[in-house]
């Protein structure tokens, strides 16, 4: 077999996976360190109104508008609405008691009442209005942002 030359073997290619594995591990560590894990989803108990009789519940019914008690300072207050409201915090408790629905008034006991002090009103005046609403028997009394 003279004259016949042997064909060289085709070049063998090899993949060096070491560097690719290093990059994958570095990305894995980066994402583990850089991730913040949120708390798991929680379920909350909801107190839904009981259906009495055959009355239908309107899903589009709006919440009651809160009764706003504006604290103006110096013991003076203003309550916007369809009534002859007192102008001083001393008369607030008796006024709110007379407006309760269980006593012939138009305000439900669970109606939201929001105390809204002016920005420069002393804390004592705002707390005095809050205490008057609670003493009148209302259940959802809270503070709102200051007015001005």
TALINRA-V847667 format. One record per residue. RES is the residue in one small letter. PHI is phi in whole degrees, -180 to 180 (NA if undefined). PSI is psi in radians with two decimals (none if undefined). D_CENTER is the distance of its C-alpha to the mean C-alpha in whole Angstrom. Layout:
# TALINRA-V847667
res phi psi d_center
RES PHI PSI D_CENTER
RES PHI PSI D_CENTER
This chain:
# TALINRA-V847667
res phi psi d_center
x NA 1.12 93
x -89 2.45 94
x 92 -0.17 92
x -95 2.17 89
x -102 2.59 86
x -84 2.36 83
x -76 2.37 80
x -67 2.63 77
x -66 2.46 74
x -61 2.59 71
x -63 2.33 69
x -93 2.23 66
x -105 2.39 63
x -125 2.53 60
x -96 2.26 57
x -94 1.76 55
x -84 -0.11 52
x -61 -0.82 52
x -68 -0.61 50
x -68 -0.68 48
x -66 -0.68 47
x -60 -0.76 46
x -65 -0.74 44
x -63 -0.76 42
x -65 -0.68 41
x -66 -0.69 40
x -65 -0.70 38
x -61 -0.80 36
x -65 -0.70 36
x -59 -0.83 34
x -71 -0.56 32
x -68 -0.77 31
x -73 -0.63 31
x -86 -0.03 29
x -97 2.38 26
x -106 2.30 23
x -95 2.15 22
x -78 2.72 18
x -66 2.67 18
x -66 2.79 18
x -67 2.44 16
x -121 2.70 16
x -109 2.46 16
x -115 2.52 14
x -76 2.33 16
x -116 2.27 15
x -93 1.75 17
x -90 2.60 18
x -66 2.51 21
x -78 2.43 24
x -89 2.07 27
x -103 2.22 30
x 68 -2.51 33
x -104 0.29 33
x -67 2.33 30
x -90 2.56 28
x -98 2.24 24
x -85 1.99 23
x -69 -0.30 20
x -98 0.13 20
x -67 2.33 20
x -83 2.68 18
x -68 2.77 16
x -66 2.49 17
x -71 2.42 17
x -73 2.64 17
x -84 2.10 20
x -98 2.19 20
x -110 1.86 22
x -86 2.15 23
x -97 2.01 25
x -94 -0.26 27
x 107 2.70 29
x 65 0.42 32
x 84 0.01 31
x -89 2.50 31
x -137 2.88 28
x -144 2.33 27
x -123 1.77 26
x -65 2.42 26
x 156 -3.11 27
x -87 0.77 30
x -145 2.93 31
x -93 1.53 34
x -86 2.70 31
x -70 2.76 32
x -106 -0.05 32
x -127 2.56 32
x -65 -0.39 30
x -64 -0.51 33
x -94 0.04 33
x -67 -0.78 29
x -62 -0.83 29
x -66 -0.62 32
x -64 -0.83 31
x -66 -0.61 28
x -64 -0.71 30
x -71 -0.36 32
x -93 0.01 29
x -66 2.43 28
x -66 -0.51 29
x -78 -0.08 31
x -120 0.39 33
x 92 0.05 34
x -89 -2.93 31
x -114 0.01 28
x -104 2.16 25
x -70 2.67 24
x -65 -0.49 23
x -97 0.19 19
x -67 2.38 19
x -71 2.29 16
x -117 2.16 18
x -115 2.21 16
x -91 2.11 18
x -121 1.63 19
x -81 2.69 21
x -69 2.85 23
x -67 -0.47 23
x -105 0.24 26
x -78 2.49 26
x -68 2.61 27
x -62 -0.56 24
x -62 -0.73 27
x -64 -0.73 27
x -66 -0.74 23
x -68 -0.59 23
x -64 -0.71 26
x -67 -0.71 24
x -61 -0.83 22
x -63 -0.62 24
x -65 -0.72 26
x -68 -0.69 23
x -68 -0.72 23
x -66 -0.44 27
x -76 -0.15 27
x 102 0.18 25
x -83 2.57 22
x -98 -0.46 19
x -120 1.35 16
x -110 2.36 17
x -155 3.07 14
x -100 2.59 15
x -117 3.04 14
x -62 2.66 15
x -69 2.68 19
x -99 2.74 21
x 149 none 24
